């Protein structure tokens, strides 16, 4: 009965569309406001159907106060930043007009642009936003190397770094808010981004910003934010049509099967095997190289993560534009055995030592990955036992160094900062020699004394830990959206949303 009603409703809609001239958009419920001399356009095949994105009423939409990821993601549509990061993690100018670097000082000149209310964007707005970003959960990690930001006149900001970083600009993607602005009527401060946030009948709605600095042909001329009480159900929302688009980072280790189009969402999350160099049998670099050669990364990706990852044998994301022709090392048992034999007594000691592999018991994908690592090492002649612990106990054991091998994951910042591994204060330094050859070479790389290729050669020889893959998530699209839409990427999952549009006669699931 429901299918019959739905069919009748669809036929009625087609009849009304034909009477109104074939759905040319003249009967839009809310016209797009424009300023004198400015125009906003929509593709001819777009129809009056808003795009729907998820958010939660239980959390703020303020870019520096939001705690839930789906609320934080809205910021990229409402606010501009000095730079935006593309799918290759390269910094592309946003509000930045130019930059110059001198040792630990990065100077950025700002373009002459305005907020959505027409107020000019000034350097003090950037400086004030920087202070908010440094304290926020989303941006403080990527801004950790930035000591200060000071306004210099109206159009220049000067950043001071704690350590050298030739890719520092990629971390300057924090939202720019007006200085001293506060939320009003439950809405966040205004921005200068592609959309303006309004409230209609108690619900937040995004409409095009006519003052945005680029001419944009909006497919999604109206975006409704749908309240989602449980973030774990956003994929289901796309499947039933209550949402147009949503992403999941699959951090729980499982993926939902829903009636929606899905594409992989590349992430900058490095999954790696830590090797406790404090254990005598693992101090020899050749033996750590052997451990890496015994692993089949393709098998780990496909068997444990259902293909939602990209194999990697270096600590830098294969998608990073700095990488030159990235290739992935294949499993080579004979080469691994040769390295073990070359170390003589130390290699024999490794083969006779019972190694403990520590893994997170609460994550199904990682637990299966650990099992496959254990099996691969055992086939290679090593004695390995798997110790899987609940997350809290796993973290405690890692901090105590109570492992020989550890399966871990770190989300890298846009500049591929590896400080988490090579600093004693880093969150992933467990078992790693912070004074080793790789750590020293990394310091030289950050000072631009050596190239990325030079560092990676030293890393491969020292093998302080074993990179396995860069894990991915999933992006879910409503099947009724047109197919030629930009794929989402980690640094800005909503980058392609303005292009979203529903075809005149959508093929519904």
ZAMARGU-4260 file (C-alpha; in steps of 0.2 Angstrom, whole numbers, plus 5000, padded with zeros to 4 digits):
<rodrens>
0) 5000/5000/5000 | 5014/5012/5004 | 5022/5009/4988 | 5006/5013/4978 | 5004/5029/4988
5) 5022/5034/4984 | 5019/5030/4966 | 5004/5041/4966 | 5013/5055/4974 | 5027/5054/4962
10) 5015/5055/4947 | 5006/5070/4955 | 5023/5078/4957 | 5027/5076/4939 | 5010/5082/4933
15) 5012/5098/4944 | 5030/5100/4937 | 5023/5099/4919 | 5010/5112/4923 | 5023/5124/4930
20) 5034/5124/4914 | 5045/5108/4917 | 5053/5112/4933 | 5063/5127/4929 | 5065/5133/4947
25) 5053/5148/4945 | 5043/5141/4960 | 5057/5140/4972 | 5052/5141/4990 | 5065/5154/4994
30) 5074/5165/4981 | 5092/5168/4983 | 5096/5185/4989 | 5109/5195/4979 | 5118/5212/4981
35) 5117/5225/4967 | 5127/5220/4952 | 5129/5202/4959 | 5121/5186/4953 | 5120/5168/4960
40) 5116/5154/4948 | 5111/5136/4949 | 5113/5123/4935 | 5099/5121/4923 | 5096/5103/4928
45) 5095/5107/4947 | 5078/5105/4955 | 5070/5113/4971 | 5075/5100/4983 | 5087/5105/4997
50) 5103/5095/5001 | 5102/5088/5019 | 5117/5086/5030 | 5118/5079/5048 | 5121/5089/5064
55) 5116/5087/5082 | 5106/5100/5093 | 5115/5093/5108 | 5131/5102/5102 | 5136/5119/5097
60) 5139/5124/5079 | 5152/5136/5084 | 5168/5130/5075 | 5178/5131/5091 | 5166/5125/5104
65) 5158/5110/5094 | 5163/5093/5101 | 5154/5081/5089 | 5163/5079/5072 | 5147/5081/5062
70) 5144/5098/5069 | 5162/5103/5067 | 5162/5099/5049 | 5149/5112/5045 | 5162/5125/5048
75) 5170/5123/5032 | 5154/5129/5023 | 5152/5144/5034 | 5170/5150/5037 | 5185/5154/5026
80) 5203/5151/5032 | 5220/5157/5027 | 5223/5141/5018 | 5212/5126/5013 | 5220/5109/5011
85) 5217/5099/4995 | 5216/5080/4993 | 5235/5079/4991 | 5237/5089/5008 | 5244/5104/4999
90) 5240/5121/5006 | 5230/5131/4994 | 5227/5150/4997 | 5210/5155/5004 | 5211/5172/5013
95) 5230/5172/5011 | 5236/5183/4997 | 5255/5179/4999 | 5267/5172/5012 | 5285/5173/5016
100) 5296/5162/5028 | 5312/5167/5037 | 5318/5154/5050 | 5305/5152/5063 | 5294/5166/5057
105) 5280/5164/5044 | 5272/5180/5038 | 5255/5180/5029 | 5247/5194/5019 | 5228/5194/5019
110) 5217/5197/5004 | 5204/5211/5005 | 5188/5202/5008 | 5173/5204/5019 | 5162/5194/5031
115) 5144/5190/5026 | 5138/5206/5034 | 5150/5217/5023 | 5163/5220/5037 | 5181/5220/5031
120) 5192/5205/5037 | 5207/5212/5046 | 5223/5205/5053 | 5216/5206/5071 | 5202/5194/5066
125) 5215/5181/5061 | 5225/5184/5077 | 5209/5182/5088 | 5203/5167/5079 | 5221/5159/5081
130) 5220/5160/5100 | 5203/5152/5099 | 5209/5138/5088 | 5224/5135/5099 | 5212/5130/5113
135) 5200/5120/5103 | 5200/5101/5102 | 5200/5101/5083 | 5214/5113/5079 | 5226/5113/5094
140) 5236/5098/5089 | 5240/5104/5071 | 5244/5122/5079 | 5255/5114/5092 | 5271/5121/5083
145) 5264/5138/5082 | 5269/5149/5097 | 5260/5165/5093 | 5251/5175/5080 | 5252/5194/5079
150) 5243/5207/5068 | 5254/5218/5059 | 5243/5232/5052 | 5227/5228/5045 | 5232/5216/5031
155) 5247/5206/5038 | 5249/5192/5052 | 5265/5186/5058 | 5267/5168/5065 | 5281/5162/5076
160) 5285/5143/5076 | 5293/5133/5090 | 5303/5122/5077 | 5306/5123/5058 | 5293/5117/5047
165) 5293/5120/5028 | 5274/5114/5027 | 5268/5124/5041 | 5255/5133/5030 | 5245/5117/5028
170) 5240/5119/5047 | 5233/5136/5044 | 5216/5130/5039 | 5207/5136/5055 | 5191/5146/5053
175) 5192/5165/5053 | 5179/5174/5064 | 5176/5192/5067 | 5186/5198/5082 | 5176/5198/5098
180) 5161/5190/5090 | 5149/5179/5100 | 5135/5167/5096 | 5118/5176/5094 | 5101/5168/5096
185) 5109/5150/5097 | 5118/5153/5080 | 5137/5154/5079 | 5146/5170/5074 | 5146/5175/5056
190) 5159/5170/5043 | 5165/5174/5026 | 5162/5156/5018 | 5152/5150/5004 | 5136/5149/5015
195) 5126/5159/5028 | 5118/5150/5042 | 5100/5155/5046 | 5086/5148/5056 | 5069/5144/5049
200) 5055/5137/5059 | 5067/5132/5073 | 5079/5123/5061 | 5096/5129/5054 | 5097/5131/5036
205) 5112/5136/5025 | 5110/5148/5010 | 5123/5155/4998 | 5133/5170/5004 | 5132/5183/4990
210) 5148/5191/4996 | 5159/5176/4994 | 5175/5180/4985 | 5173/5168/4971 | 5159/5166/4958
215) 5151/5149/4962 | 5137/5140/4953 | 5128/5133/4967 | 5120/5116/4964 | 5116/5115/4983
220) 5107/5132/4984 | 5099/5127/5000 | 5105/5115/5014 | 5095/5110/5028 | 5103/5103/5044
225) 5094/5088/5050 | 5096/5084/5069 | 5103/5066/5072 | 5102/5060/5089 | 5114/5046/5087
230) 5130/5049/5076 | 5130/5030/5073 | 5114/5031/5062 | 5120/5044/5050 | 5123/5031/5036
235) 5105/5024/5039 | 5099/5042/5036 | 5107/5043/5019 | 5100/5025/5015 | 5082/5031/5019
240) 5084/5048/5010 | 5083/5059/5026 | 5101/5064/5023 | 5109/5068/5006 | 5127/5065/5012
245) 5137/5059/5027 | 5154/5052/5031 | 5160/5040/5044 | 5178/5037/5049 | 5175/5019/5053
250) 5184/5022/5070 | 5174/5008/5078 | 5181/4996/5066 | 5165/4991/5057 | 5156/4998/5042
255) 5137/4998/5040 | 5129/4991/5024 | 5115/5003/5018 | 5105/5007/5003 | 5116/5022/4997
260) 5131/5025/4986 | 5147/5024/4995 | 5165/5029/4991 | 5181/5027/5001 | 5185/5043/5012
265) 5204/5044/5012 | 5210/5048/5030 | 5227/5054/5036 | 5227/5040/5050 | 5243/5030/5050
270) 5241/5012/5056 | 5258/5005/5061 | 5267/4991/5071 | 5278/4998/5085 | 5293/4989/5089
275) 5300/4990/5107 | 5318/4994/5104 | 5321/4993/5122 | 5320/4974/5121 | 5337/4966/5117
280) 5331/4955/5102 | 5324/4970/5093 | 5338/4983/5095 | 5346/4978/5078 | 5339/4988/5063
285) 5341/4973/5051 | 5329/4963/5062 | 5316/4977/5062 | 5318/4977/5043 | 5315/4959/5043
290) 5298/4961/5053 | 5293/4973/5040 | 5297/4962/5025 | 5287/4947/5033 | 5271/4957/5032
295) 5258/4957/5018 | 5251/4974/5018 | 5238/4971/5005 | 5232/4956/5015 | 5230/4967/5030
300) 5220/4980/5021 | 5208/4968/5012 | 5207/4955/5026 | 5205/4966/5041 | 5199/4983/5035
305) 5188/4977/5020 | 5199/4987/5008 | 5195/5004/5017 | 5214/5008/5018 | 5229/5012/5007
310) 5244/5001/5010 | 5260/5011/5015 | 5278/5006/5020 | 5283/5024/5024 | 5276/5036/5038
315) 5270/5048/5025 | 5253/5047/5017 | 5255/5040/4999 | 5243/5054/4994 | 5255/5068/5000
320) 5261/5079/4986 | 5279/5078/4993 | 5280/5060/4990 | 5288/5055/4973 | 5281/5040/4965
325) 5276/5031/4981 | 5277/5012/4980 | 5273/4999/4993 | 5285/4985/4998 | 5278/4968/4995
330) 5280/4953/5007 | 5298/4945/5005 | 5301/4931/5016 | 5317/4926/5008 | 5324/4943/5010
335) 5318/4944/5028 | 5327/4927/5032 | 5343/4934/5024 | 5343/4949/5035 | 5340/4938/5051
340) 5354/4927/5046 | 5366/4941/5043 | 5364/4947/5061 | 5371/4930/5067 | 5368/4926/5086
345) 5356/4941/5087 | 5345/4934/5074 | 5344/4917/5082 | 5340/4925/5098 | 5325/4934/5090
350) 5319/4918/5082 | 5320/4910/5100 | 5312/4924/5109 | 5293/4923/5112 | 5287/4940/5106
355) 5271/4948/5113 | 5260/4958/5101 | 5248/4970/5110 | 5232/4975/5101 | 5215/4984/5105
360) 5202/4971/5109 | 5188/4983/5107 | 5191/4986/5088 | 5186/4972/5077 | 5196/4978/5062
365) 5212/4980/5072 | 5210/4964/5081 | 5209/4955/5065 | 5224/4964/5058 | 5234/4959/5073
370) 5229/4941/5071 | 5235/4942/5053 | 5251/4950/5058 | 5254/4937/5071 | 5251/4923/5058
375) 5263/4931/5045 | 5277/4933/5058 | 5274/4915/5064 | 5275/4908/5046 | 5292/4918/5044
380) 5299/4909/5059 | 5296/4920/5074 | 5287/4916/5090 | 5273/4928/5093 | 5258/4928/5105
385) 5243/4940/5103 | 5239/4950/5119 | 5222/4959/5116 | 5216/4971/5129 | 5201/4982/5131
390) 5206/5000/5126 | 5209/5007/5143 | 5221/4993/5148 | 5229/4993/5130 | 5234/5011/5133
395) 5240/5008/5150 | 5251/4993/5144 | 5258/5004/5129 | 5263/5018/5141 | 5272/5005/5152
400) 5281/4998/5138 | 5273/4981/5142 | 5275/4974/5124 | 5287/4968/5111 | 5276/4973/5096
405) 5261/4985/5096 | 5248/4988/5083 | 5244/5007/5084 | 5236/5021/5075 | 5240/5040/5074
410) 5231/5053/5065 | 5244/5064/5057 | 5241/5083/5054 | 5241/5090/5037 | 5260/5094/5037
415) 5263/5075/5040 | 5271/5079/5057 | 5279/5064/5065 | 5283/5072/5081 | 5271/5060/5090
420) 5284/5046/5086 | 5300/5055/5089 | 5297/5065/5104 | 5297/5059/5122 | 5281/5069/5124
425) 5273/5062/5109 | 5258/5051/5110 | 5266/5037/5099 | 5284/5036/5105 | 5282/5020/5115
430) 5296/5008/5111 | 5305/5021/5099 | 5322/5027/5101 | 5320/5046/5101 | 5339/5048/5098
435) 5340/5035/5084 | 5346/5038/5066 | 5328/5040/5060 | 5323/5053/5073 | 5339/5063/5070
440) 5336/5063/5051 | 5318/5068/5054 | 5324/5083/5064 | 5335/5088/5049 | 5320/5086/5037
445) 5310/5098/5047 | 5324/5110/5046 | 5325/5108/5027 | 5343/5102/5029 | 5338/5086/5020
450) 5324/5081/5008 | 5309/5070/5011 | 5317/5056/5000 | 5333/5057/5010 | 5324/5055/5027
455) 5314/5040/5020 | 5330/5032/5015 | 5336/5033/5033 | 5320/5028/5040 | 5319/5012/5029
460) 5337/5008/5035 | 5333/5011/5054 | 5315/5005/5054 | 5310/5013/5071 | 5292/5007/5068
465) 5284/4998/5054 | 5271/5008/5044 | 5257/4997/5037 | 5243/5008/5030 | 5233/5024/5030
470) 5216/5019/5035 | 5200/5026/5027 | 5182/5029/5031 | 5167/5030/5020 | 5157/5043/5012
475) 5138/5040/5009 | 5128/5048/4995 | 5110/5049/4992 | 5107/5038/4976 | 5096/5052/4969
480) 5110/5065/4968 | 5118/5067/4951 | 5133/5055/4949 | 5146/5069/4944 | 5150/5075/4962
485) 5167/5078/4969 | 5173/5064/4980 | 5176/5069/4998 | 5193/5069/5006 | 5200/5070/5024
490) 5205/5088/5025 | 5188/5095/5020 | 5174/5082/5018 | 5161/5095/5013 | 5172/5102/4999
495) 5161/5096/4985 | 5144/5099/4994 | 5140/5116/4984 | 5141/5106/4968 | 5128/5093/4975
500) 5111/5093/4965 | 5097/5082/4962 | 5093/5078/4944 | 5076/5083/4937 | 5070/5065/4937
505) 5080/5056/4951 | 5082/5037/4951 | 5076/5033/4968 | 5082/5018/4977
</rodrens>
